[in-house]
Amino acid sequence: MKPKVYLETTIPSYLTAWPSRDLIKAAHQQITNEWWQIRDQFELYISQIVIQEASAGNKDAAKRRIDIIKNLSVLNVSLESQKLAQKLIEQSSMPQKAVVDAIHIAISVINGMDYLLTWNCTHIANASMRKQIEKVCRIYGYEPTTICTPNELMEVNHVK
């Protein structure tokens, strides 16, 4: 069985963005494109939240983002995931303004994803928050998802 991966909105954003002049963003774009080449090794999922976020902004850019995710399986934003997201905000170091980020995490946890793939290193793939996020998930009886960036997931994949 292939590992299940929840794609947070930064992934289709980096895949479809015009090449950046910012060195770090350009590197993230390149790494994301390299990971996309091995995506068939995974079962990919998104949520309605990803669709909403990907649909926002510049019309042409939004169309490119939607086109890249349109055939992926969509997970529900359930009441259970909303409740876990609220617990993540209340009981971890995630700030209230990161409620959508907490929902991404909760959706991936509730649905038993192996990985949550993101470039959001402020509130999701943040080493200082990761232990607290995992602790809150376990307190409420959930096995946390492994939160990672595309380069980390490629590294995991090369070891196997």
MIBA-456237 format. One record per residue: x, y, z of N, C-alpha, C in turn; residue in one letter. Coordinates in nm, 3 decimals. Each point is the difference from the previous one (the first is absolute). Layout:
REM MIBA-456237
n_xx,n_yy,n_zz,ca_xx,ca_yy,ca_zz,c_xx,c_yy,c_zz,bami
X,Y,Z,X,Y,Z,X,Y,Z,A
...
END
This chain:
REM MIBA-456237
n_xx,n_yy,n_zz,ca_xx,ca_yy,ca_zz,c_xx,c_yy,c_zz,bami
0.084,-0.118,0.000,-0.084,0.118,0.000,0.089,0.125,0.000,M
-0.038,0.095,-0.082,0.076,0.125,-0.010,-0.026,0.089,0.121,K
0.101,0.073,0.045,-0.021,0.097,0.107,-0.100,0.108,-0.044,P
-0.084,0.043,0.095,-0.100,0.103,-0.029,0.056,0.137,0.037,K
-0.011,0.094,-0.094,0.057,0.133,0.018,-0.109,0.106,-0.020,V
-0.016,0.085,0.101,-0.089,0.115,-0.008,0.083,0.118,-0.049,Y
-0.041,0.060,-0.111,0.070,0.115,-0.054,-0.063,0.129,0.053,L
0.075,0.074,0.077,-0.045,0.132,0.045,0.019,0.096,-0.118,E
-0.066,0.112,0.003,-0.012,0.091,-0.114,0.133,0.052,-0.054,T
0.103,0.007,0.083,0.127,0.050,-0.050,0.059,-0.090,-0.108,T
-0.036,-0.127,-0.001,0.056,-0.092,-0.100,-0.049,0.035,-0.140,I
-0.132,0.003,-0.026,-0.041,0.043,-0.135,0.042,0.143,-0.032,P
0.013,0.083,0.101,0.044,0.138,-0.023,0.143,0.004,-0.053,S
0.089,-0.075,0.064,0.139,-0.004,-0.047,0.013,-0.071,-0.134,Y
-0.084,-0.099,-0.024,0.005,-0.073,-0.127,-0.037,0.086,-0.119,L
-0.089,0.095,0.020,-0.057,0.075,-0.112,0.047,0.145,-0.007,T
0.074,0.046,0.098,0.043,0.141,0.003,0.103,0.028,-0.108,A
0.002,0.125,-0.042,0.107,0.043,-0.090,0.132,-0.013,0.074,W
0.109,-0.032,-0.069,0.129,-0.013,0.068,0.032,0.125,0.082,P
0.040,-0.023,0.121,0.029,0.111,0.091,0.144,0.046,-0.014,S
0.020,0.128,0.024,0.136,0.055,0.004,0.059,-0.016,0.139,R
-0.085,-0.024,0.099,0.044,-0.023,0.137,0.066,-0.138,0.002,D
0.123,-0.006,0.044,0.079,-0.123,-0.005,-0.066,-0.116,0.076,L
-0.053,0.029,0.120,-0.062,-0.105,0.081,-0.129,-0.048,-0.064,I
-0.084,0.092,-0.045,-0.124,-0.040,-0.067,0.029,-0.077,-0.128,K
0.100,0.043,-0.075,0.037,-0.071,-0.123,0.044,-0.143,0.032,A
0.075,-0.017,0.109,0.043,-0.134,0.041,-0.120,-0.084,0.041,A
-0.093,0.059,0.074,-0.122,-0.072,0.039,-0.080,-0.041,-0.123,H
-0.008,0.088,-0.098,-0.072,-0.033,-0.124,0.068,-0.119,-0.069,Q
0.132,0.002,-0.009,0.073,-0.108,-0.066,-0.019,-0.132,0.075,Q
0.013,0.003,0.129,-0.016,-0.121,0.082,-0.143,-0.054,-0.014,I
-0.098,0.090,0.002,-0.140,-0.042,-0.013,-0.022,-0.065,-0.136,T
0.056,0.056,-0.104,-0.012,-0.060,-0.133,0.069,-0.137,-0.007,N
0.113,-0.013,0.065,0.068,-0.130,0.004,-0.085,-0.102,0.075,E
-0.059,0.041,0.113,-0.087,-0.090,0.075,-0.121,-0.039,-0.084,W
-0.056,0.094,-0.072,-0.118,-0.026,-0.083,0.028,-0.112,-0.101,W
0.125,-0.013,-0.042,0.037,-0.105,-0.096,-0.010,-0.140,0.061,Q
0.007,-0.011,0.133,-0.011,-0.130,0.066,-0.134,-0.018,0.071,I
-0.096,0.087,-0.026,-0.129,-0.001,0.070,-0.078,-0.129,-0.018,R
0.026,-0.074,-0.107,-0.073,-0.125,-0.023,0.032,-0.106,0.105,D
0.101,0.024,0.081,0.034,-0.093,0.107,-0.090,0.020,0.123,Q
-0.090,0.098,-0.009,-0.086,0.037,0.113,-0.146,0.010,-0.045,F
-0.090,-0.016,0.097,-0.141,0.034,-0.021,-0.015,0.144,0.046,E
-0.045,0.087,-0.089,-0.006,0.143,0.030,-0.143,0.043,0.034,L
-0.009,0.086,0.100,-0.129,0.052,0.048,0.010,0.150,0.023,Y
-0.114,0.066,-0.015,-0.014,0.141,0.036,-0.130,0.012,0.078,I
-0.037,0.122,0.035,-0.129,0.024,0.066,-0.069,0.117,-0.068,S
-0.124,0.023,0.039,-0.073,0.114,-0.052,0.071,0.131,0.036,Q
0.071,0.000,0.113,0.077,0.118,0.041,0.109,0.029,-0.103,I
0.068,-0.104,-0.046,0.105,0.017,-0.102,-0.063,0.056,-0.128,V
-0.113,-0.054,-0.039,-0.068,0.049,-0.121,-0.036,0.148,0.015,I
-0.053,0.037,0.115,-0.037,0.141,0.024,0.123,0.091,-0.005,Q
0.106,-0.041,0.067,0.121,0.083,0.002,0.063,0.007,-0.139,E
0.003,-0.113,-0.072,0.059,-0.004,-0.134,-0.081,0.082,-0.100,A
-0.128,0.017,0.026,-0.089,0.075,-0.089,0.011,0.151,0.018,S
0.064,0.044,0.106,0.008,0.143,0.031,0.111,0.068,-0.080,A
-0.011,0.131,-0.008,0.105,0.079,-0.062,-0.014,0.015,-0.151,G
0.112,0.023,-0.064,0.005,0.020,-0.144,-0.071,-0.113,-0.073,N
-0.090,0.037,-0.091,-0.084,-0.098,-0.070,0.082,-0.104,-0.078,K
0.102,0.044,-0.071,0.082,-0.093,-0.078,0.082,-0.092,0.090,D
0.056,0.056,0.107,0.078,-0.081,0.095,-0.091,-0.101,0.070,A
-0.120,0.045,0.038,-0.096,-0.090,0.065,-0.037,-0.116,-0.093,A
-0.020,0.030,-0.126,-0.033,-0.106,-0.096,0.113,-0.103,-0.009,K
0.124,0.047,-0.003,0.114,-0.094,-0.005,0.003,-0.088,0.125,R
-0.025,0.061,0.116,-0.001,-0.078,0.125,-0.113,-0.103,0.001,R
-0.118,0.042,-0.039,-0.115,-0.091,-0.002,0.021,-0.112,-0.100,I
0.055,0.032,-0.116,0.025,-0.103,-0.101,0.092,-0.110,0.051,D
0.097,0.036,0.082,0.097,-0.099,0.047,-0.058,-0.090,0.109,I
-0.104,0.048,0.071,-0.058,-0.080,0.110,-0.137,-0.058,-0.033,I
-0.055,0.031,-0.117,-0.139,-0.034,-0.029,-0.032,-0.149,0.003,K
0.096,-0.085,-0.021,-0.027,-0.144,-0.001,0.039,-0.071,0.129,N
0.036,0.077,0.102,0.040,-0.061,0.127,-0.122,-0.027,0.087,L
0.012,-0.099,0.087,-0.108,-0.033,0.094,-0.017,0.113,0.101,S
-0.126,0.035,0.028,-0.030,0.112,0.090,-0.052,-0.054,0.133,V
0.065,0.039,0.109,-0.040,-0.038,0.135,-0.098,0.103,0.055,L
-0.095,-0.047,0.080,-0.099,0.088,0.059,0.058,0.080,0.116,N
-0.054,0.120,0.017,0.030,0.080,0.119,-0.110,-0.036,0.100,V
0.024,-0.104,0.075,-0.102,-0.052,0.091,-0.005,0.078,0.130,S
-0.108,-0.019,0.074,-0.012,0.061,0.132,0.114,-0.048,0.089,L
0.035,-0.127,-0.013,0.110,-0.057,0.078,0.132,0.072,-0.029,E
0.026,0.029,-0.128,0.124,0.070,-0.033,-0.004,0.145,0.048,S
-0.118,0.063,-0.003,-0.012,0.136,0.052,0.025,0.004,0.151,Q
-0.050,-0.101,0.071,0.022,-0.006,0.145,0.148,-0.020,0.032,K
0.066,-0.091,-0.073,0.143,-0.022,0.024,0.079,0.126,-0.033,L
-0.036,0.068,-0.107,0.069,0.125,-0.036,-0.011,0.101,0.114,A
-0.117,0.011,0.060,-0.018,0.093,0.111,0.086,-0.040,0.121,Q
0.010,-0.130,0.025,0.087,-0.048,0.109,0.146,0.034,-0.030,K
0.039,-0.011,-0.126,0.138,0.034,-0.037,0.029,0.148,0.027,L
-0.097,0.085,-0.029,0.016,0.144,0.026,0.004,0.027,0.150,I
-0.089,-0.065,0.073,-0.011,0.025,0.145,0.118,-0.058,0.079,E
0.053,-0.115,-0.043,0.093,-0.073,0.086,0.141,-0.017,-0.057,Q
0.027,0.059,-0.113,0.137,-0.002,-0.050,0.041,0.146,-0.020,S
0.116,0.021,-0.056,0.048,0.137,-0.019,-0.048,0.061,-0.131,S
-0.096,-0.065,-0.066,-0.054,0.058,-0.122,-0.086,0.121,0.036,M
0.024,0.114,-0.063,-0.079,0.119,0.031,-0.141,-0.007,-0.060,P
-0.092,0.076,0.054,-0.138,0.002,-0.048,-0.008,0.030,-0.150,Q
0.089,0.086,-0.050,-0.003,0.036,-0.141,0.038,-0.119,-0.091,K
0.049,-0.107,0.057,0.040,-0.118,-0.077,-0.109,-0.107,-0.002,A
-0.125,0.039,0.020,-0.108,-0.099,0.008,-0.011,-0.082,-0.129,V
0.019,0.061,-0.116,-0.007,-0.077,-0.126,0.114,-0.101,-0.006,V
0.117,0.038,0.048,0.114,-0.093,0.005,-0.031,-0.116,0.094,D
-0.064,0.030,0.112,-0.040,-0.106,0.094,-0.102,-0.093,-0.064,A
-0.088,0.054,-0.081,-0.099,-0.085,-0.069,0.070,-0.093,-0.099,I
0.100,0.051,-0.072,0.077,-0.089,-0.090,0.059,-0.118,0.078,H
0.061,0.032,0.114,0.059,-0.106,0.083,-0.107,-0.097,0.047,I
-0.109,0.053,0.051,-0.107,-0.085,0.054,-0.062,-0.089,-0.107,A
-0.023,0.053,-0.118,-0.056,-0.082,-0.110,0.094,-0.116,-0.031,I
0.129,0.029,-0.006,0.094,-0.107,-0.033,0.007,-0.104,0.112,S
-0.008,0.044,0.124,0.004,-0.092,0.115,-0.126,-0.085,0.005,V
-0.116,0.063,-0.006,-0.129,-0.070,0.010,-0.013,-0.105,-0.110,I
0.055,0.030,-0.117,-0.013,-0.091,-0.114,0.115,-0.099,-0.013,N
0.087,-0.004,0.100,0.106,-0.101,0.002,0.105,0.014,-0.108,G
0.030,0.124,-0.036,0.104,0.022,-0.101,0.137,-0.037,0.059,M
0.084,-0.057,-0.083,0.137,-0.029,0.044,0.083,0.128,0.007,D
-0.025,0.091,-0.096,0.077,0.124,-0.007,-0.090,0.118,-0.031,Y
0.037,0.116,0.055,-0.057,0.128,-0.039,0.116,0.074,-0.067,L
-0.014,0.026,-0.129,0.108,0.063,-0.076,-0.026,0.149,-0.013,L
0.097,0.081,0.039,-0.019,0.145,0.004,0.132,0.075,-0.008,T
-0.009,0.125,-0.043,0.112,0.094,0.013,-0.033,0.105,0.104,W
-0.111,-0.014,0.070,-0.037,0.095,0.105,0.081,-0.036,0.125,N
0.114,0.065,0.013,0.089,-0.029,0.113,-0.023,0.095,0.117,C
-0.099,0.088,-0.014,-0.032,0.092,0.109,-0.087,-0.069,0.104,T
-0.107,-0.066,-0.045,-0.094,-0.060,0.095,-0.021,-0.150,-0.018,H
0.050,-0.059,-0.107,-0.027,-0.143,-0.022,0.130,-0.080,0.012,I
0.091,0.015,-0.095,0.127,-0.074,0.004,0.101,0.079,0.082,A
-0.031,0.017,0.125,0.080,0.082,0.091,0.050,-0.090,0.112,N
0.129,-0.019,0.005,0.059,-0.094,0.097,-0.037,0.035,0.144,A
-0.008,0.128,0.033,-0.031,0.036,0.138,-0.146,-0.028,0.036,S
-0.087,-0.005,-0.099,-0.142,-0.028,0.026,-0.035,-0.148,-0.015,M
0.080,-0.073,-0.076,-0.032,-0.137,-0.037,-0.027,-0.090,0.120,R
0.083,0.006,0.103,-0.019,-0.087,0.117,-0.131,0.032,0.071,K
-0.032,0.129,0.011,-0.126,0.039,0.065,-0.120,-0.046,-0.082,Q
0.009,0.014,-0.132,-0.108,-0.046,-0.088,-0.020,-0.150,0.018,I
0.109,-0.075,-0.002,-0.009,-0.145,0.017,-0.057,-0.037,0.136,E
0.039,0.072,0.103,-0.049,-0.027,0.136,-0.151,0.022,0.007,K
-0.049,0.110,-0.055,-0.144,0.028,0.002,-0.076,-0.109,-0.076,V
0.051,-0.040,-0.114,-0.065,-0.108,-0.076,-0.010,-0.127,0.084,C
0.107,-0.037,0.064,0.001,-0.123,0.081,-0.091,0.010,0.122,R
-0.005,0.117,0.063,-0.089,0.021,0.115,-0.144,-0.034,-0.038,I
-0.039,0.035,-0.123,-0.137,-0.022,-0.044,-0.017,-0.131,-0.079,Y
0.100,-0.088,0.010,-0.013,-0.134,-0.054,0.034,-0.016,-0.147,G
0.072,0.094,-0.057,0.036,-0.007,-0.142,0.149,-0.020,-0.017,Y
0.035,-0.077,-0.101,0.141,-0.014,-0.037,0.034,0.117,-0.092,E
0.099,0.080,0.037,0.032,0.117,-0.083,0.055,-0.038,-0.137,P
-0.028,0.084,-0.094,0.054,-0.010,-0.134,0.145,0.048,0.003,T
0.085,-0.057,-0.083,0.135,0.053,-0.013,-0.007,0.124,-0.088,T
0.035,0.113,0.057,0.000,0.127,-0.072,0.138,0.019,-0.060,I
0.003,0.027,-0.132,0.131,0.014,-0.064,-0.008,0.087,-0.126,C
0.115,0.037,-0.048,0.014,0.073,-0.125,0.032,-0.100,-0.111,T
-0.015,0.040,-0.126,0.031,-0.094,-0.109,0.141,-0.057,0.004,P
0.099,0.081,0.037,0.136,-0.056,0.004,0.014,-0.105,0.108,N
-0.070,0.015,0.112,0.004,-0.102,0.105,-0.067,-0.128,-0.047,E
-0.111,0.013,-0.071,-0.070,-0.119,-0.047,0.079,-0.072,-0.109,L
0.073,0.075,-0.081,0.087,-0.065,-0.099,0.111,-0.076,0.070,M
0.054,0.058,0.107,0.106,-0.067,0.075,-0.051,-0.129,0.063,E
-0.119,0.003,0.057,-0.062,-0.122,0.057,-0.013,-0.104,-0.108,V
-0.043,0.043,-0.115,-0.023,-0.089,-0.112,0.126,-0.065,-0.051,N
0.112,0.074,0.000,0.126,-0.055,-0.049,0.057,-0.107,0.094,H
-0.034,0.006,0.127,0.051,-0.096,0.097,-0.062,-0.137,-0.022,V
-0.125,-0.001,-0.044,-0.074,-0.127,-0.014,0.052,-0.086,-0.112,K
END
